[in-house]
Amino acid sequence: MKSRYITLTVFLFATLFSVKAQQDAQYTQYMYNTMVFNPAYAGSRGVLSIESLYRTQWVGLEGAPDTGTISFNTPVGDSERLGIGVSIINDEIGPSQETYFDASFSYTIPVSNYGKLAFGIKGGLSWLNVDFNKLSAFEANDQYLQPNVDNVFSPNVGVGVYYHTPNFYLGLSAPNLIETNHFDASPNVSYVAKERINYYLMSGYVFDLGENTKFKPATLIKAVQGAPLQLDVSANFLFSEKLMLGAAWRWDAALSAMAGFQVSEMIMIGYAYDADTTNLGNFNSGSHEIFLRFEIFSRGRMLSPRFF
């Protein structure tokens, strides 16, 4: 327990008190949670899609990150060129809790018989709360841990571009273009947490291996100034348009196993487990992620489940 406390203390101080480049929340099932990264994805599935994901990270480590998202997106109009979406993200780590609310808009241009190119923009707000009472201070009434941060608002603007065909997608985005400084308004506080711009490049391809089997490798690359490049590589198989099984690797961070099931045309569920490959893995029992998607087909029946 003592070693876990020391690890968490060091982690929180590194995160909250001297952060120069803060990264967005991470997801293993990013291929099913695309609009959170790229607003140009809104409406691309051609139906009303409602998605929810919950991730609990580093289980067994007190104060470790917990992230919940819920979003919906849909095309608008008969041409399906305009897409809209809304997402809500709640991210908790140690004494801090931040909630994001974003509205996304996309416009799609057909560029070939099968290819479509979408441009997206989003805007929103975030609310930050930090309860320093959750920390164990070495000194009572430490001035650097007062006062608490209550409902600090920050604006957000993001952009993205997304190209897709029935078997391929490629997206580039920056979901938060405003670099917000936290904790720099109080006269007692000398530390700053700065939310840097995160850049995402994602891609995937679906290979048809036979009548009942499809294979999709996918990758997500995340870059932010002042932090190491993050690379996620995944490989998923789809069997009989129902069962999805796969594995993923996060560079110098984790190995993951994934599973999903298309319960019906309207409902899909998914699960992922991450095993930490860093030294922090000695203090936790991994990360869990649960995904649920519900879709309403207002423009006719979807012929087969989309892999992305």
N, C-alpha and C positions, 0 to 999 in steps of 0.2 A: 504493500500500500504506500509506503514511504517513497519507493522508487517511482511509482505512478504519479504521486503528488509532485515530485521534483520535475518529472518530465512535463507534466501539464503546466506547471508554473513557468518553466522556461519557454514552452510553446506559446503560452498566452502573452508573456511579455514580448516575445519576438513578434507576435501578431498584432498586438494592440498598441504597444508603446514605441516601436521603432520601425513601423512598416513604411517603406517607401514605395513599394509596388505590391498592391493587393490584388490577388486573382479572384475571379468569379468562382462560384460554386462549381464543383465538378460532378459529372454523371458518367456511369458506365454504359447505360442504355441511351447514349446520346442520339443514336439513329432513330429513336422513337420520340425524342423530345426536342426536335430540331428548331421549333419556333423560338425557344428560349435563347438560342444562339443567333438565329438568323431571321429577321422579320420578313424577308422575301419568301419564306416558306409558307406564309399564311395563305390558305386557300388552295395550295398545290395538290391536295389529295382529291379535290373535286367534290367533297361532301362536308357536312358539318361534323367536325371532329373535336371531341372533348377528351382531354388527356390529363392524367394525374400521376405524379411520381413522388415517392417518399424515399429518402436515403438517410440511413443512420450510419455514421462513419466511425471507425475505430472503436467498436463495441468493447466495453469494459474500461475505457479510459474516461474518467469523469470530466465533463465539460467538452467532450469531443463534438464535432459538427453534426447537426441534424438539419436536413433540408427538405422542404416540402414544396411542390409546385402543382398548380392547376391552371389549365389553359384551354381555350377553345379557338378554333379558326374555321373559316368557311369562305367559299367563293361567293361573290355578289353579282347578280345579273346573269342573263342567259349566256353571255359570251365567256363567262368565267375568267375574264381578264383581271378583274379587281378582286382582291382578297383582303379580309380583315381578321383580326385576332386580338385576344386579350389574354394576358398571363399574369398570375400572382405567384410570387416566390417568397417563402419565409425561410430565412437562413439564421440558425442559432449556433454560436460557438462560445463556450465559456460564459462570461458575463454579458456578452453582446447578442443582440437580436435585431435583425434587419429585415424589413418587408418591402418588396418591390411590386409595383403595379405598373404594367406597361400595356399600351395599345399599339398594335402593329397594322400597317397597311402595305399592300403589295400590288404591283401592276405587272402583268405577264404578257409577253410578246411571243407568238409562235415564230420560230426561226427556221423550221424545217417541217417535214411531214410528221415527225415524232418529237422533235426537240422544242422545249419552251424555255425562255429566259425571263426571269422575274427580278424586279427591283423592289426593294423594301425599305421602309423607314418606320421607326417606332419612337414613341415619346412616353414619358411616364414620370413617376415620383418614387422615392424610397423614404422609409422612416427608420431611423436608427435609434435604438435604446441600448444603454450600457448600465448594468447594475453592479457597481463596484463592491457592493456588500457580499457578492458571491465569491469574492477573492479573499484569501487569508493574508491579511497585511502583516508585515513584520513589525510595523509601528502603528499603534492605535491613532485614529484621526489623521492618517497620512494625507497631506494636502494634495498630493498627486493623485489620490483616489477619490477626490471630492471636487465638485458634486457629481452625481450621476448624470448620464446623458439621457434626456427624455424627449422622444419624438422629434429628433432633428431631421428636417426635411431636406432632400436633395433632388434636383431635377435630373432627368436622364433623356438622352437622345441617342438612337442607334441606327445603323444602316446595314444593308446587306444586298448581295446579288446571288441568285440561285438558278442554275441551269439543270434541267432534268429531262430525261426521256423515260419510257417505260422500264428501262433496265439500268439506267445510270443517273447519277446526280453529282453535282459539284457546286459547292457554295463557299463564298468568302464574305465575312461579316466582321463588324465591330459593334457589338450590342450596347456599348456605353462609351460615348465620345466625350463626356464631360468628366474631367479629372477633379474629383471632389476631395477637399481636405476636411478631415474630421479632427475634433479636439483642439483646434487652434484658436478658439474664441474665448476660452476661459483664462483669466489672469493667473490661475494657479497651475495651469497645465502647460508643459513644455514639450510634449510629444505630439506627433502628427501621424495619422494614418491616412494615406493618400490612395484613392481608387484610381489606378492607372487604366489606360485604354487596353482592353484585351482584344486581340485579333484571332479569328478562327478561320481555319481552312478545313473543309470537310468534303469527303468524297466516298462513293461506294458504287459497286457494280454487281448486278445479279446475273449469275451464270445458270443456264438451264442444263442440269446434269441428267435429265431423264424425265419421264412422264410424271413422276411423283417427287422429284427432288430438285431443289434449287440451292445455290450456294452464293452467299454474298460476303465478300471481304469489304471492309470499310475502314476509314481512318479519320481521325480528328487531330488537328495540330493547333495548339494554342500558344500564342506568343504574347508576352507582356514585358515591358521594360523593367529591368532590375530583378527578374526571376528567370529560372531555367526554362528552356523550351519544353513544353509538355506534348508528348506524342502518344496517342492511343491508337492501337491497331486491333481490329476485331474480325472474327470469321464466324458467320452464322449459316446454318443449314435449315431449310424449310422442307418439311416432309408432308406430302399429301395435303398441302395448303392449310395445314392445321398446327403441326408441332414444330417449334423452332428451338434449336440447340446450338450453342456456340461457346466460344472462349475469346478472351481479350487480354491484351498486354498493355500496361501503361509504363512507359519508359522510366526505369529506375524508381518505380513506385509500387506497382501491384500486378498480380495475375488474377484474372476473373473468369468465372463460369456464368453462363447465361442460359435461360430457358424461357420459352413463351408458348402460349397456347391460344389459338383462335377459337374461342368458345362458340361463336356464331359469326354471321356476317357483320354484326354490330359491335361485338365485344371481343377484346383481346386483353390478356393479362400477361405480365412478364415479371421475371425475377432475376437478380444478379447478385453474386457474392464475390467480394474482393478479398484476396489474401495479400496483406502488406508485405513487400519484399525489402523494406528499409529496416533500420534498427528500431524504429517505432513499433514494428511488428512484435517485438518482445513484450510490449505493454498493452496489446489489444488482441481481440479475437476476430478481427476482420470487419468488413463493412457489408451491409445489406441494402438492397434497393428493390422496391416493388413498383410496378408500373401497371396502369389500367387505361385502356382507351375504349371509348364508346362513340359510335358513329351513326349518323342518321342519313340515310340515302334518299334525299329529296329529288334527285335527278336520275332515278333509275338504279338498277341493281349493279353493284360493282362485280365484275366478272371473277376476279380472284383477289386475295389479300395482297395489299401493297407491302413491299419489304421496307419501304421508306416513305 
